[in-house]
Amino acid sequence: MEAIGDVLAIAGSMAWQILWPLVLGFTLSGVIQAVVRKERIIALMRDDSPRSLSISAVLGAASSSCSYAAVALARALIRKGANFTAAMAFEIASTNLVLELGLILAFVMGWQFTLAEFVGGPFIIVFVALGFRMWMRSKIVDAAREQADKGLAGSMEGHAAMDMSVAAEGSFWKRLFSRAGITSVSQYFVMDWAAVLRDILIGLLIAGAFAAWVPKPWLQAIFFVHDPVLAFILGPLIGPLIAVISFVCSVGNVPLAAVLWNGGISFGGVISFIFADLIIIPIILIYRKYYGTRAALRITAIFYAAMVLAGYVVELTFTPLHLVPTNRHLSIIEAGISWNYTTWLNIAFILLGLVLLVVFFRSGSGSMLKMMGGSPTAGRDHPSHDHSSHDHSGHEDHAHRHPDSSDNPQA
């Protein structure tokens, strides 16, 4: 019981330390998603050209979601005709190039890790594109599309199907502060929290167990702390493998990344670990269901290789620039709960979160939570409650859209 108590104490302390950055990140992410229109996303993802991949990455970063929802949304895009590689670029960006991940990394581990995220992410997309060109032959892609068209349900299908962005015309601020805009922000905020809460809790518990039960000398031996050359070579290879068996994705893997960093893993290794949320075992099984066994194995292998290479690139780039952190004693592990600026910020952002939660339920959006798992067409059946109404100027404010719905101009 004492050992379990140690895990819960460490996990609770870490949860308290990261609470306000999470609320801030999901709020800002909700703002971006509420005002960024996605109606013509398919037309911008018709090939794997550098322009198309860049647009896919930008759109993915703007459509922040949990790993499961990102995988489901990528499949929905492929079914509507998006290029396979461009859809994968969208998927990578929507989990690894998002604002909330950057904020948590900066607060928990330091700004260098946030910079590494945004430097390494584009390299992963480039490496994946090259890998698909070399190893994803047209027959495999055609078979994967055929399997995708069967519409087998994976996880978070309903969440991926919902497009809650504001449809009204006008400036950014006019759309954001309209009634529909505020409601849309609350919907993205609550739905994104609901999608990743399980992973955050599991990640905190796993990180707490690592910190409480695994002696640091053991981790240092595994990561070859006393042999810099071996540490550099093996770190990016080991990092994603730890992620694969940890079953933790999205921002939930950041606390464990902090524990691994304190334990001595290389800079490139911890970066490749953070990127590897798209190849955890449950998601590999979803790839198999979506695209078939052959395509799933190649997607996994290419993603793994890209994450390893990105880890090497980041470390080779950051080391000569003296951007690799030297602090191996991140305070999030030992920090307790005390009356300091973190407490004040947590109180302020908890109040903000409660306001958005009240807006969410008062707008009649509560039924959306029941549709998160759903089928690939779950979002199509959800009523828009007040979002199809008009604002004071007479323009349509908001409507729910599904990537597969018939009102999509590219369908």
C-alpha atoms as one frame of an Amber mdcrd trajectory, in Angstrom:
protein
   0.000   0.000   0.000   2.875   2.336   0.714   4.314   1.713  -2.751   0.937
   2.400  -4.371   0.599   5.502  -2.240   3.954   6.748  -3.561   2.754   6.309
  -7.149  -0.511   8.140  -6.499   1.280  10.959  -4.671   3.753  11.511  -7.508
   1.018  11.241 -10.151  -1.177  13.702  -8.243   1.687  16.163  -7.876   2.457
  15.981 -11.590  -1.232  16.422 -12.452  -1.372  19.579 -10.321   1.750  20.983
 -11.979   0.464  20.505 -15.542  -3.194  21.425 -14.972  -3.177  25.090 -15.988
  -1.025  24.580 -19.113  -3.454  21.848 -20.202  -6.495  24.071 -19.725  -4.754
  26.950 -21.508  -3.632  24.701 -24.357  -7.061  23.177 -24.937  -8.703  26.598
 -24.747  -6.382  28.098 -27.378  -6.734  24.952 -29.467 -10.514  25.297 -29.257
 -10.274  28.916 -30.427  -8.216  27.902 -33.460 -10.471  24.994 -34.384 -13.632
  27.061 -33.925 -12.670  29.679 -36.512 -10.603  27.605 -38.976 -12.910  26.342
 -41.712 -12.257  22.863 -43.113 -14.867  22.529 -45.850 -12.337  22.305 -48.694
  -9.732  20.240 -46.906  -9.987  17.331 -49.383  -9.243  19.528 -52.418  -5.976
  20.619 -50.791  -4.827  17.034 -50.169  -5.100  15.456 -53.618  -1.420  14.502
 -54.004   1.837  14.106 -52.078   3.558  17.200 -53.469   5.518  19.394 -51.028
   2.747  22.008 -51.219   0.027  19.482 -50.451   2.006  17.972 -47.569   2.694
  21.429 -46.123  -0.986  22.351 -46.277  -1.915  19.005 -44.724   0.521  19.631
 -41.875  -0.851  23.129 -41.223  -4.457  21.904 -41.297  -3.539  18.997 -39.040
  -1.865  21.266 -36.505  -4.970  23.469 -36.516  -7.341  20.513 -35.998  -5.846
  19.356 -32.734  -7.189  16.041 -31.511  -6.250  12.921 -29.610  -4.269  10.244
 -31.411  -7.256   7.932 -31.866  -9.422  10.689 -33.324  -6.568  11.802 -35.596
  -6.210   8.272 -36.967  -9.978   8.030 -37.541 -10.093  11.426 -39.241  -7.201
  10.493 -41.541  -9.142   7.394 -42.634 -12.235   9.542 -43.272 -10.160  11.882
 -45.461  -8.762   8.937 -47.423 -12.267   7.592 -48.020 -13.259  10.940 -49.549
 -10.345  10.920 -51.966  -7.445  12.541 -50.111  -3.982  11.331 -51.018  -2.839
   8.567 -48.666   0.452  10.263 -47.791  -1.185  13.668 -47.328  -3.714  12.116
 -44.934  -0.866  10.587 -42.936   0.853  13.997 -42.809  -2.396  15.471 -41.480
  -2.548  12.717 -38.856   1.048  13.285 -37.694   0.619  17.044 -37.433  -2.683
  16.829 -35.554  -1.006  14.968 -32.678   2.627  16.125 -32.755   2.536  19.732
 -33.958  -0.289  21.014 -31.791  -0.322  23.950 -29.421  -1.263  22.120 -26.227
   1.621  19.660 -26.597   4.050  22.539 -27.094   2.760  24.334 -23.998   2.998
  21.248 -21.803   6.515  20.472 -23.043   7.636  24.043 -22.370   6.202  24.103
 -18.860   7.167  20.565 -17.809  10.481  20.047 -19.589  11.651  23.385 -20.986
  11.322  25.473 -24.118  14.056  23.488 -25.870  11.767  20.472 -26.015   8.973
  22.560 -27.501  11.372  23.874 -30.138  12.501  20.311 -30.832   8.872  19.276
 -31.313   8.286  21.880 -34.008  11.661  21.222 -35.644  11.379  17.445 -35.635
   7.714  17.195 -36.651   8.201  18.438 -40.225  11.163  16.066 -40.618   8.922
  13.148 -39.642   6.448  14.148 -42.350   9.236  14.374 -44.935  10.665  10.988
 -43.918   7.212   9.390 -43.970   6.535  10.808 -47.439   9.833   9.393 -48.714
   9.148   6.051 -47.044   5.699   5.799 -48.597   7.104   6.554 -52.041   9.660
   3.758 -51.659   7.694   1.076 -49.791   3.984   1.747 -50.150   3.421   0.415
 -53.656   0.254   1.255 -55.515  -1.173  -2.249 -54.999  -0.807  -1.917 -51.228
  -2.339   1.576 -51.232  -5.226   0.407 -53.437  -5.864  -2.522 -51.092  -5.686
  -0.155 -48.115  -8.247   2.176 -49.726 -10.522  -0.764 -50.421 -10.266  -1.843
 -46.795 -10.817   1.751 -45.604 -14.002   1.991 -47.668 -15.510  -0.812 -45.581
 -15.882   1.777 -42.815 -14.982  -0.539 -39.937 -15.155   1.336 -36.643 -11.947
   1.920 -34.733 -11.858   4.292 -31.768 -13.078   7.873 -31.284 -14.891   7.690
 -34.627 -17.682   9.963 -33.471 -15.241  12.565 -32.189 -13.356  12.546 -35.485
 -16.612  12.907 -37.427 -17.620  16.170 -35.763 -16.730  19.485 -37.341 -17.942
  22.197 -34.982 -16.221  25.187 -36.590 -18.122  28.448 -37.139 -19.620  28.780
 -40.596 -20.478  32.491 -40.460 -18.626  35.073 -42.523 -16.759  37.945 -40.958
 -13.479  38.720 -39.252 -11.666  36.337 -36.920 -12.767  38.259 -33.813 -16.372
  38.662 -34.982 -16.712  34.926 -35.528 -14.897  34.073 -32.302 -16.968  36.315
 -30.019 -20.294  35.523 -31.639 -22.632  33.256 -29.726 -21.846  30.419 -32.102
 -18.104  31.071 -31.766 -18.097  30.872 -27.965 -20.250  27.742 -28.080 -17.916
  26.187 -30.638 -14.869  26.889 -28.443 -16.633  25.256 -25.501 -17.465  22.206
 -27.627 -13.908  21.709 -28.841 -12.597  22.322 -25.322 -14.843  19.752 -23.660
 -14.643  17.177 -26.450 -10.853  17.349 -26.629 -10.617  16.972 -22.865 -12.980
  14.006 -22.953 -10.930  12.424 -25.729  -7.564  12.616 -23.978  -8.468  12.479
 -20.288  -8.032   8.716 -20.122  -4.596   8.915 -21.727  -3.511  11.762 -19.451
  -4.529   9.800 -16.342  -2.859   6.606 -17.563   0.249   8.560 -18.516   0.427
  10.163 -15.063   0.047   6.785 -13.346   2.709   5.153 -15.535   5.060   8.089
 -15.009   4.378   7.935 -11.273   5.134   4.206 -11.236   8.377   4.733 -13.140
   9.450   7.523 -10.803   8.489   5.622  -7.638   9.464   2.065  -8.482  12.268
   2.108 -11.072  15.621   3.107  -9.553  17.351   5.828 -11.523  20.594   3.751
 -11.842  18.574   1.130 -13.723  17.364   3.700 -16.231  20.858   5.115 -16.548
  22.170   1.639 -17.351  19.442   1.044 -19.961  20.170   4.397 -21.609  24.001
   4.006 -21.455  24.427   7.299 -19.663  28.151   6.716 -19.172  28.798   6.057
 -22.869  27.754   9.160 -24.856  28.228   7.478 -28.244  26.023   4.486 -27.392
  23.518   6.803 -25.686  23.271   8.878 -28.869  22.915   5.813 -31.113  20.476
   3.810 -28.989  18.338   6.618 -27.506  16.193   7.323 -30.591  15.898   3.565
 -31.232  14.722   2.789 -27.697  12.450   5.821 -27.196   9.664   4.816 -29.621
   9.763   1.202 -28.403   9.017   2.371 -24.860   6.132   4.406 -26.277   4.784
   1.380 -28.174   4.381  -0.704 -25.016   3.307   2.186 -22.768  -0.134   2.407
 -24.442  -0.110   6.180 -23.771  -0.721   8.722 -26.500  -1.351  12.411 -27.048
  -0.160  14.768 -24.277  -0.429  11.900 -21.800   3.105  10.766 -22.640   4.770
  14.019 -21.534   4.982  13.124 -17.798   6.627   9.808 -18.691   8.974  11.656
 -21.066  10.031  13.808 -18.098  10.761  10.670 -16.047  12.786   9.157 -18.892
  14.734  12.400 -19.304  15.520  12.461 -15.586  16.588   8.838 -15.960  19.199
   9.670 -18.574  17.718   9.002 -22.014  19.341  11.052 -24.765  17.769  14.232
 -26.104  17.016  12.564 -29.433  15.636   9.551 -27.573  13.117  11.507 -25.536
  12.022  13.446 -28.639  11.455  10.225 -30.609   9.510   8.867 -27.624   7.214
  11.909 -27.594   6.594  11.568 -31.338   5.755   7.857 -31.127   2.161   8.208
 -29.915   0.919   7.073 -33.341   2.487   3.611 -33.127   1.309   2.413 -29.729
  -0.094  -1.118 -29.833  -3.842  -0.199 -29.785  -3.352   2.186 -32.720  -1.358
  -0.411 -34.688  -4.346  -2.733 -34.304  -6.613   0.049 -35.577  -4.344   0.492
 -38.620  -4.816  -3.219 -39.304  -8.596  -2.845 -39.098  -8.627   0.292 -41.253
  -6.115  -0.631 -43.956  -5.344  -4.351 -43.726  -2.362  -6.208 -42.286   0.193
  -5.462 -45.024  -0.485  -1.732 -45.049  -0.591  -1.577 -41.235   2.819  -3.222
 -40.918   4.358  -0.849 -43.454   2.746   2.226 -41.905   4.090   1.204 -38.503
   7.590   0.458 -39.806   7.787   3.716 -41.788   6.478   5.767 -38.862   8.995
   4.140 -36.508  11.897   4.776 -38.884  10.788   8.391 -39.398  10.566   9.011
 -35.645  14.008   7.503 -35.073  15.541   9.596 -37.857  13.820  12.735 -36.562
  15.338  12.061 -33.133  18.814  11.880 -34.674  18.235  15.036 -36.733  17.061
  16.994 -33.697  20.012  15.973 -31.550  22.559  16.567 -34.316  21.036  19.994
 -34.929  20.619  21.086 -31.326  23.961  19.832 -29.937  26.311  22.165 -31.861
  23.930  25.056 -31.155  24.128  24.283 -27.409  20.352  23.887 -27.231  20.343
  20.480 -25.528  19.245  20.969 -21.892  21.589  19.813 -19.148  19.065  19.743
 -16.293  18.279  16.106 -15.475  16.257  16.936 -12.357  12.962  18.265 -13.657
  11.026  19.632 -10.715   7.683  18.186 -11.827   8.682  14.813 -10.383   9.434
  16.014  -6.845   7.321  19.176  -6.707   4.437  18.967  -4.297   1.301  21.049
  -3.988   1.975  24.364  -2.293   0.599  27.895  -2.280   2.572  29.416  -5.166
   2.036  30.840  -8.642   1.060  27.391  -9.949  -1.809  27.274  -7.470  -3.043
  30.733  -8.461  -2.838  29.864 -12.163  -4.624  26.568 -11.576  -7.454  28.352
  -9.759  -7.808  30.893 -12.585  -7.821  28.300 -15.351 -10.080  25.912 -13.448
 -12.620  28.749 -13.344 -12.157  29.285 -17.093 -12.668  25.580 -17.691 -15.824
  25.582 -15.583 -17.221  28.513 -17.581 -16.623  26.643 -20.857 -18.147  23.506
 -19.339 -21.290  25.434 -18.366 -21.532  26.946 -21.876 -21.129  23.470 -23.367
 -24.012  21.910 -21.427 -26.294  24.960 -21.545 -25.981  24.978 -25.342 -27.424
  21.455 -25.440 -24.156  19.831 -26.529 -24.082  17.179 -23.816 -25.352  14.473
 -26.173 -22.126  14.797 -28.181 -20.222  13.066 -25.391 -22.277   9.915 -25.950
 -21.312   9.910 -29.628 -17.538  10.115 -29.206 -16.875   6.406 -29.717 -19.632
   6.001 -32.259 -19.409   4.857 -35.813 -17.638   6.635 -38.697 -20.964   8.381
 -39.407 -21.848   9.304 -35.837 -21.269  13.018 -36.312 -23.687  13.094 -39.246
 -26.631  12.330 -37.007 -25.920  14.905 -34.322 -28.368  17.827 -34.257 -26.814
  21.255 -34.490 -29.122  22.456 -31.623 -28.664  26.248 -31.831 -25.792  26.381
 -34.285 -27.836  26.505 -37.415 -29.463  29.686 -36.193 -28.570  33.100 -37.475
 -26.648  35.869 -35.811 -27.811  39.481 -35.585 -26.665  40.198 -39.103 -28.755
  37.362 -40.549 -25.843  35.167 -41.547 -25.674  31.502 -40.652 -23.481  31.157
 -37.586 -22.557  27.549 -37.193 -23.287  24.002 -38.325 -21.902  20.580 -37.559
 -20.205  18.947 -40.477 -18.871  15.514 -41.064 -15.967  14.814 -43.441 -18.180
  12.275 -45.229 -21.395  14.284 -45.228 -23.218  15.088 -48.402 -22.992  18.850
 -47.900 -19.250  18.728 -48.352 -18.556  20.566 -51.620 -15.802  18.142 -52.451
 -17.867  14.988 -51.857
